[in-house]
């Protein structure tokens, strides 16, 4: 049984698959002439003979209509069965450069006018994968209130020092923003800087001195008329005076007894508040210990508060034991940021008044020198005791 050759017969003869019989025969003749064995060495003659056999086979198949049809059908089936070559794999993306890690991410400096100079701060630069840092250069060496220097460059990190150094004394209160720029192997890294300049805390207002008690004026002396015979007129006058006094006492007793049964027993005298307050123009109420005898302010200010209504969500206060205003939720079941708080459990602080209130933890991160124990003691004193005396009378 005849089987079609597996290789490409059209390629043997150098013709296209749609070539007609005449073109196939002409191509066969050309190839045969080129392979004529005359004048060739023995080893080439054998190869030429083998090539001629293949050319003859290609001519016989392609010039026979039935064999050519069967051969073409076999070629098409074989081409469909062959798997398509897979596309070349996409090149792997380049490895991103390591990230520069800055600690701390933001430099915060807090200074009080006329106070101590803030301590210097260290900034550490490193790569996220721990690789070698390489070349580190400062782009901005100094700002309005600070100066920076490169302290050291180790294998896996570099350290910068930021010193507090204001220029020319042009210093005013408020929040100043700046940035420190440094390059790590040519990559620019910016470190935000916040400088908070504050006025020193005001000394507590001295208590107003109590005025000396005024001496009571002596009652006027009635004019005494001397009768001609004092012994004879003194006794009737004394008797009349005693009778009048007795009548007045009886009338007063009857009046008080009637009031008792009409209005019920008299209410006990109100207990005076141990504190008094002074309200400033901006609505801040400052509270002092009250002198029990005069009701005046005695001693330094104990706390200050913005008086809140029952419908307000927050109650705010300030105490000398903590230098910032604080606030807490007034009612239980208070919800914020997906959390529910009991009464006075959501405590916030205003480090920068213009920026509103932040979490209490922010104050200690911003200023690590704050005394957390003193803050908690002052807060518990206000929420536990002083909050009940916000209606104390005004200091006279």
C-alpha positions as CSV (number, residue, x, y, z in Angstrom):
1,X,0.0,0.0,0.0
2,X,1.4,3.4,-1.0
3,X,2.1,5.9,1.8
4,X,2.7,9.5,1.1
5,X,6.2,10.8,2.1
6,X,6.4,12.6,5.4
7,X,8.7,15.4,4.3
8,X,7.9,18.4,2.0
9,X,7.9,17.3,-1.6
10,X,7.4,20.8,-2.9
11,X,10.5,21.9,-1.0
12,X,12.5,19.1,-2.7
13,X,11.7,20.6,-6.1
14,X,11.7,24.2,-5.0
15,X,8.1,25.0,-6.1
16,X,5.0,26.4,-4.4
17,X,2.2,24.1,-3.2
18,X,-0.1,25.6,-5.9
19,X,2.3,25.0,-8.8
20,X,0.9,23.2,-11.9
21,X,2.3,20.1,-13.5
22,X,4.3,22.0,-16.1
23,X,6.1,24.0,-13.4
24,X,6.8,20.8,-11.4
25,X,8.3,19.0,-14.4
26,X,10.4,22.0,-15.3
27,X,11.7,22.3,-11.8
28,X,12.5,18.5,-11.8
29,X,14.6,18.8,-15.0
30,X,16.6,21.8,-13.6
31,X,17.4,19.9,-10.4
32,X,18.4,16.7,-12.3
33,X,20.8,18.6,-14.6
34,X,22.5,20.0,-11.5
35,X,23.0,16.5,-10.1
36,X,24.4,14.8,-13.2
37,X,27.0,12.3,-11.9
38,X,29.4,12.6,-14.8
39,X,32.8,14.1,-13.8
40,X,32.1,13.8,-10.1
41,X,34.2,11.9,-7.5
42,X,32.9,8.6,-6.3
43,X,31.6,9.9,-3.0
44,X,29.8,12.7,-4.7
45,X,28.3,10.4,-7.3
46,X,26.6,8.3,-4.6
47,X,25.2,11.4,-3.0
48,X,24.0,12.8,-6.4
49,X,22.3,9.5,-7.1
50,X,20.4,9.6,-3.8
51,X,19.3,13.1,-4.4
52,X,18.1,12.1,-7.9
53,X,16.0,9.3,-6.3
54,X,14.3,11.8,-4.0
55,X,13.6,14.3,-6.9
56,X,12.1,11.5,-9.0
57,X,9.8,10.5,-6.1
58,X,8.7,14.1,-5.7
59,X,7.9,14.4,-9.4
60,X,6.0,11.2,-9.5
61,X,3.7,12.1,-6.6
62,X,3.1,15.7,-7.5
63,X,2.4,14.9,-11.2
64,X,-0.1,12.2,-10.3
65,X,-3.5,13.9,-9.4
66,X,-4.7,11.1,-7.0
67,X,-1.4,10.8,-5.1
68,X,-1.0,14.6,-5.0
69,X,-4.5,15.0,-3.5
70,X,-3.8,12.3,-0.9
71,X,-0.4,13.9,-0.1
72,X,-1.9,17.4,0.3
73,X,-4.6,16.1,2.6
74,X,-2.0,14.4,4.8
75,X,0.0,17.5,5.0
76,X,-2.9,19.7,6.2
77,X,-3.9,17.1,8.9
78,X,-0.4,16.9,10.1
79,X,-0.1,20.7,10.3
80,X,-3.2,21.0,12.4
81,X,-2.1,18.3,14.8
82,X,1.2,20.0,15.5
83,X,1.1,22.1,18.7
84,X,1.5,25.8,18.2
85,X,4.7,27.1,19.7
86,X,4.2,28.8,23.0
87,X,4.8,32.5,23.0
88,X,8.1,33.5,24.6
89,X,7.7,34.2,28.4
90,X,7.4,37.8,29.4
91,X,10.6,39.1,31.0
92,X,10.5,39.4,34.7
93,X,9.9,42.9,36.0
94,X,12.9,44.6,37.4
95,X,13.3,44.4,41.2
96,X,12.1,47.7,42.7
97,X,14.8,49.5,44.7
98,X,14.6,49.2,48.5
99,X,12.6,51.8,50.4
100,X,14.4,54.3,52.5
101,X,13.1,54.1,56.1
102,X,13.3,57.3,58.3
103,X,13.0,57.2,62.1
104,X,11.3,59.3,63.3
105,X,9.1,59.9,60.3
106,X,8.4,63.5,61.5
107,X,10.7,65.7,63.6
108,X,8.8,67.5,66.3
109,X,10.3,70.4,68.3
110,X,8.5,72.1,71.2
111,X,9.9,75.3,72.7
112,X,8.7,77.8,75.2
113,X,9.7,81.4,74.9
114,X,12.3,82.3,77.5
115,X,12.6,78.6,78.5
116,X,15.3,76.0,78.2
117,X,16.8,75.2,74.8
118,X,15.2,72.0,73.3
119,X,17.5,69.0,73.2
120,X,19.0,67.9,69.8
121,X,17.2,65.0,68.0
122,X,18.8,62.1,66.0
123,X,17.3,60.9,62.7
124,X,18.2,57.4,61.5
125,X,18.2,56.5,57.7
126,X,18.3,52.9,56.5
127,X,17.0,50.7,53.7
128,X,14.0,48.4,54.3
129,X,15.9,45.3,53.2
130,X,18.9,46.1,55.4
131,X,21.2,46.7,52.4
132,X,24.2,49.0,52.4
133,X,23.3,52.7,52.6
134,X,26.1,54.0,50.5
135,X,26.4,57.8,49.8
136,X,24.4,60.2,52.0
137,X,24.4,63.9,51.6
138,X,22.4,66.8,53.2
139,X,20.5,68.9,50.7
140,X,19.2,71.4,53.4
141,X,21.8,72.1,56.1
142,X,19.8,74.6,58.1
143,X,16.3,76.2,58.4
144,X,14.8,79.1,60.3
145,X,15.0,77.5,63.7
146,X,17.3,74.5,63.2
147,X,20.6,73.2,61.9
148,X,21.4,69.7,60.8
149,X,24.7,67.7,60.4
150,X,25.6,64.2,59.2
151,X,26.9,62.4,62.3
152,X,27.9,59.0,60.9
153,X,27.4,56.6,58.0
154,X,27.6,52.9,58.9
155,X,27.2,49.9,56.7
156,X,23.4,49.6,57.0
157,X,22.4,53.1,58.3
158,X,23.2,56.8,58.5
159,X,22.5,59.2,61.4
160,X,21.7,62.9,61.3
161,X,21.6,65.3,64.2
162,X,19.1,68.2,64.3
163,X,20.0,71.1,66.7
164,X,17.7,74.0,67.8
165,X,19.3,77.2,66.6
166,X,16.9,80.1,65.9
167,X,18.1,83.0,63.7
168,X,18.4,86.6,64.9
169,X,15.8,86.1,67.6
170,X,12.9,86.5,65.1
171,X,10.8,84.1,67.1
172,X,7.1,84.2,67.5
173,X,4.5,81.8,68.9
174,X,2.7,79.4,66.7
175,X,3.2,76.2,64.7
176,X,6.0,76.4,62.1
177,X,6.4,73.8,59.4
178,X,9.7,73.0,57.6
179,X,11.4,70.0,56.0
180,X,14.8,68.4,56.0
181,X,16.0,67.1,52.7
182,X,18.7,64.5,52.3
183,X,19.9,62.2,49.4
184,X,20.6,58.5,49.8
185,X,22.5,57.2,46.8
186,X,21.0,60.0,44.7
187,X,17.4,59.5,45.9
188,X,15.9,62.6,47.6
189,X,14.3,61.9,51.0
190,X,12.2,64.6,52.7
191,X,11.6,64.6,56.5
192,X,8.7,66.8,57.7
193,X,9.5,69.1,60.6
194,X,7.0,70.7,63.1
195,X,8.2,73.4,65.4
196,X,5.7,74.5,68.1
197,X,6.6,77.8,69.8
198,X,4.5,78.6,72.9
199,X,4.3,81.4,75.5
200,X,5.3,80.5,79.0
201,X,2.4,79.5,81.3
202,X,0.8,82.4,83.0
203,X,1.4,82.6,86.7
204,X,-1.7,82.0,88.7
205,X,-3.6,85.2,89.6
206,X,-3.1,86.1,93.3
207,X,-6.2,86.1,95.4
208,X,-7.8,89.4,96.0
209,X,-7.0,90.5,99.6
210,X,-10.0,90.6,101.8
211,X,-10.9,94.1,102.9
212,X,-10.6,94.8,106.6
213,X,-13.9,94.6,108.4
214,X,-15.6,98.0,108.9
215,X,-16.2,99.0,112.4
216,X,-19.9,99.2,113.2
217,X,-21.1,102.7,113.8
218,X,-22.2,103.3,117.4
219,X,-26.0,103.7,117.6
220,X,-27.2,107.2,118.4
221,X,-27.7,107.8,122.1
222,X,-31.3,108.9,122.9
223,X,-31.7,112.2,124.6
224,X,-32.2,111.7,128.3
225,X,-34.5,114.1,130.0
226,X,-34.0,114.4,133.6
227,X,-37.3,114.9,135.4
228,X,-37.4,117.1,138.4
229,X,-38.1,114.2,140.6
230,X,-36.4,111.0,139.1
231,X,-37.3,108.7,141.8
232,X,-41.0,109.3,141.5
233,X,-41.1,108.9,137.7
234,X,-38.6,106.0,137.1
235,X,-40.8,103.2,138.5
236,X,-43.9,103.8,136.3
237,X,-41.7,104.0,133.2
238,X,-40.1,100.7,133.9
239,X,-43.5,99.0,134.5
240,X,-44.8,100.3,131.2
241,X,-41.7,99.2,129.3
242,X,-41.9,95.7,130.8
243,X,-45.6,95.4,129.8
244,X,-44.9,96.5,126.2
245,X,-41.9,94.1,125.9
246,X,-44.0,91.2,127.1
247,X,-46.8,92.0,124.6
248,X,-44.3,92.1,121.7
249,X,-42.8,88.8,122.7
250,X,-46.2,87.1,122.8
251,X,-47.1,88.5,119.4
252,X,-43.8,87.4,117.9
253,X,-44.2,83.9,119.3
254,X,-47.7,83.6,118.0
255,X,-46.5,84.8,114.5
256,X,-43.7,82.3,114.3
257,X,-45.9,79.4,115.5
258,X,-48.4,80.2,112.8
259,X,-45.8,80.3,110.1
260,X,-44.5,76.9,111.3
261,X,-47.9,75.2,110.9
262,X,-48.6,77.1,107.7
263,X,-45.4,76.4,105.7
264,X,-44.1,73.3,107.4
265,X,-40.8,73.0,109.2
266,X,-38.1,75.5,108.1
267,X,-35.6,74.2,105.5
268,X,-32.1,73.7,106.8
269,X,-29.6,76.4,105.7
270,X,-27.9,75.8,102.4
271,X,-24.3,74.5,102.5
272,X,-22.0,77.1,100.9
273,X,-19.8,75.9,98.0
274,X,-16.1,75.4,98.8
275,X,-15.2,76.9,95.5
276,X,-16.0,80.1,93.5
277,X,-15.4,81.0,89.9
278,X,-14.3,83.9,87.7
279,X,-15.4,84.0,84.0
280,X,-13.2,85.7,81.4
281,X,-14.5,87.4,78.2
282,X,-13.8,84.3,76.1
283,X,-16.1,82.2,78.3
284,X,-13.4,80.4,80.3
285,X,-14.4,79.8,83.9
286,X,-11.5,79.7,86.4
287,X,-12.2,78.1,89.8
288,X,-10.6,78.9,93.2
289,X,-10.8,77.7,96.7
290,X,-13.4,79.9,98.5
291,X,-12.8,81.5,101.8
292,X,-15.6,80.1,104.1
293,X,-16.1,83.4,105.9
294,X,-16.2,85.8,102.9
295,X,-16.7,83.6,99.8
296,X,-13.7,85.2,98.1
297,X,-11.0,83.4,96.1
298,X,-8.3,82.1,98.4
299,X,-5.1,80.7,96.9
300,X,-4.1,79.8,93.3
301,X,-6.4,78.7,90.5
302,X,-7.4,75.0,90.8
303,X,-8.9,74.3,87.4
304,X,-10.5,76.0,84.4
305,X,-13.4,74.8,82.3
306,X,-15.7,75.7,79.4
307,X,-19.1,75.2,81.0
308,X,-21.0,72.6,79.0
309,X,-24.7,72.0,78.7
310,X,-26.3,68.6,79.3
311,X,-26.9,68.2,75.5
312,X,-23.2,68.8,74.7
313,X,-21.1,65.7,73.8
314,X,-17.9,66.9,75.5
315,X,-16.8,68.5,78.7
316,X,-13.4,70.3,78.5
317,X,-11.0,71.4,81.3
318,X,-7.5,72.7,82.0
319,X,-5.4,72.1,85.2
320,X,-2.0,73.4,86.3
321,X,-0.9,69.7,86.5
322,X,-1.0,69.3,82.7
323,X,-0.2,72.1,80.2
324,X,-2.9,71.4,77.6
325,X,-6.6,71.5,77.4
326,X,-8.4,68.1,77.6
327,X,-11.9,66.9,77.0
328,X,-14.0,63.8,77.6
329,X,-17.3,62.5,76.5
330,X,-20.2,63.5,78.9
331,X,-22.5,60.5,78.4
332,X,-22.0,56.7,78.2
333,X,-22.6,54.9,75.0
334,X,-20.6,57.5,73.1
335,X,-19.5,56.3,69.6
336,X,-16.5,57.5,67.6
337,X,-14.3,55.8,64.9
338,X,-16.3,52.6,65.2
339,X,-15.8,52.3,69.0
340,X,-18.2,52.7,71.9
341,X,-17.1,54.5,75.1
342,X,-18.4,54.6,78.6
343,X,-18.8,58.0,80.3
344,X,-15.5,60.0,80.4
345,X,-13.6,57.2,78.7
346,X,-12.8,58.9,75.4
347,X,-10.1,61.4,76.5
348,X,-8.7,63.8,74.0
349,X,-6.1,66.6,74.2
350,X,-5.4,69.8,72.2
351,X,-1.7,70.2,71.8
352,X,-2.1,72.8,69.0
353,X,-5.3,74.7,69.7
354,X,-5.7,75.6,66.0
355,X,-5.6,72.0,65.0
356,X,-8.4,70.9,67.4
357,X,-8.3,67.8,69.7
358,X,-6.3,64.6,69.2
359,X,-6.0,61.3,71.0
360,X,-4.4,61.6,74.5
361,X,-1.5,59.3,73.3
362,X,-0.6,62.0,70.7
363,X,0.4,64.4,73.5
364,X,2.9,62.0,75.0
365,X,4.3,61.0,71.6
366,X,4.6,64.7,70.7
367,X,6.3,65.6,73.9
368,X,7.9,62.6,75.7
369,X,8.9,64.8,78.6
370,X,5.3,65.1,79.9
371,X,4.4,63.5,83.2
372,X,1.7,60.9,82.5
373,X,1.1,60.3,86.2
374,X,0.5,64.0,86.8
375,X,-1.9,64.1,83.9
376,X,-3.9,61.1,85.2
377,X,-4.0,62.5,88.7
378,X,-5.3,65.9,87.5
379,X,-7.8,64.3,85.2
380,X,-9.2,62.0,87.9
381,X,-9.4,64.9,90.3
382,X,-11.5,67.0,87.8
383,X,-13.7,64.1,86.6
384,X,-14.2,62.7,90.1
385,X,-14.6,65.8,92.2
386,X,-14.4,69.2,90.5
387,X,-16.9,68.4,87.7
388,X,-19.6,68.6,90.4
389,X,-18.9,72.2,91.3
390,X,-19.2,73.8,87.9
391,X,-22.2,75.8,89.3
392,X,-20.2,77.3,92.1
393,X,-21.0,81.0,92.8
394,X,-19.0,83.8,91.3
395,X,-16.1,85.1,93.4
396,X,-17.0,88.4,94.9
